[in-house]
Amino acid sequence: MGPTNNHEQAIARIVDGLDTEDRLSPTSIEDVIADLSFAMTKSESEFLVNYIRWRIDHPIRAKTWPGE
């Protein structure tokens, strides 16, 4: 799942940043919207939801549990 335009790339960067900070969750939509410098179109909003779901299923790095 990859971005196809500049706005989607900006969305993906923010989502990926939340993932690397281990702060990504299904409720991260509001955090992403707050960081954007543009109003999203309907298709960009759909990309955001789908990309968060995809990134949760395909994390950038494996999550580790304390003590591992």
N, C-alpha and C positions, 0 to 999 in steps of 0.2 A: 504494500500500500504506500504509494508515494504521492507527494504534492505535484500538481500540474501547472501551478502559476505562482506568482510572487506572494499573493495573499495566503495561499495554502502553505507555501514554504515558511512564512512567518508563523503561522499557526503550528506547524510541525516543530519548528525550533523551540517554541514556548513549551509545547507538550513534552518534547524530548528533554528539555531542561528540567521540567518538573520530575520526569522519570529518573534522571541521573541524580537528582536531589532526594530521591525516594519519597516524593510528595504527591505522586500521581494517583488519582482515584477517580471513580466515576463522577464525583462532585467537583472535579477540577475545572469544569466548564467556566464557572464564574471567574476563577483565577486567570484563565487564558483570555477571556473577554476583557478583563480589566487591564491586561498588558498590551492589547492590540491598539494600534494607532489608526484603525479604520473601522468602519461599520461593516459587518459581514453581510453578504448576500445569503439567500436561502441555501444555495449549494455549498457555500463556505461553512455555514452553520452545520450542515449535514456532514461535511468533511470533518469538522471538529469533533463531532460526536463519534463518528466512525473511526477517526484516527486515535482518539483516546481509547476506545474499546480495543482497537488493534494493538496499540502500544502496551496496554495492560497485559494482553495475551502474548506479546512479543517484546519483553523488556530489553533495554539496551544492554544491561548487564544482569547477570543472575542475582536475585535477591538472596542475601545471606541472613541467617538468624543469629541472634546473640549467642556467643559461645561456640560458634562453628569456626 
